[in-house]
Amino acid sequence: MSGYGNEWLWEKLAGITVQNLNKHDFNAHFFYTRKSALDFIFDMVSDFKTFGIGGSDTIRKLGIIDRLLKDGKEVYDHWQEGLTKEEDLAIRLKHGRCDCFLSSANAISATGEIVNVDGVGNRTCAMTFGPKQVILICGMNKVTPDLESALRRIQEVAGPLRAKSLEMDTPCAKTGICTDCNSPQRICRVTTILHRRPMLTPVEIVLINEALGF
């Protein structure tokens, strides 16, 4: 039975997802390996000079930031250590004015919607308007059957895991269960659904046939 598992199921799901995303005016692509995905991405962004990086575990685990810096690109990354509040804010604002904004998504539905929940909103703003190009990179673990299950994935999986990873003082970071809290450190404050590609923003969706991010 070797060779069969999540990857095979994800491959079948990806075909439907890519078809529906493209029908919704996104440019969606599916790759079996991270190497082939990264080769595609870096070929696409070779002429861009400035890059915004969303608060994405996926982007960092793929080594994209190091590669961009090695290639001499200007990277706006608010996760750098030692930033003042003013520096952090300045970088977040640049996310909406860069040549290319790179991030992941909290969930993508097989019916062709992209769903995100933010605490600050710089990520959700940048992926809808401002940059010359938006590229969203997602593992197939983030793809759900429909919009309802995409929203549920964020509440039941992505939200608690992200709060835990950031060491937030929220109920979900302790119990793993969302309680729709009013904690000062609540990270689920802004929900966006891209039903179709934003009119003035090119959006590339890169799906990789493995589990990546939260």
KAGI-V686963 format. One line per field, one symbol per residue. phi: phi as a letter, one per 20 degrees, with the letter a starting at -180 (. if undefined). psi: psi as a letter, one per 20 degrees, with the letter a starting at -180 (. if undefined). burial: b if it has 24 or more other ideal C-beta (glycine too) atoms within 12 Angstrom, else e. A space follows every 50 residues. Layout:
# KAGI-V686963
phi = ???
psi = ???
burial = ???
This chain:
# KAGI-V686963
phi = .fndrgffffgfffgfffgffffemeddbccfcfffffgfffffegefdd cedffcffgffemfffffffeneeddcfeffnfffffgfffgffgecefb ddbdcfacefeoddcbcceeofffffedapffbdcddcfffeecfbffff fffffecffffffffelfecgffedncfclfdfgegdeccdccefbfggd cfcdddddfbecme
psi = jqipbhhgghgghhggggghghhjjroqqpqhqhghghggghhhjhiqhp pqormphgghhikhgggghhjjqppnojjqqjqrhgggghghhhhjjrgp ppaaqhqpqiikqppqpqggihghghihpfqhppppppqiiiprhagghg hhgghhfggggggghjlqmqghihijppjlrkqhjpinhppqonhrpqhj opoppopplrppa.
burial = eeeeeeeeebbebbebbbebbeebebbbbbbeebeebbebbbebbeebeb bbbbbbbbbbebebbeebeeeebebbbbbeeeeeeeeeeebbebbbebbb bbbbbbbbbbbbbbbbbbbbbbbbbbbbebbbbbbbbbbbbbbbeebeeb bebbbebbbbbbbbeeeeebebbeeeebeebeeeebbbeebbbbeebbee bbbbbbbbbbebbb
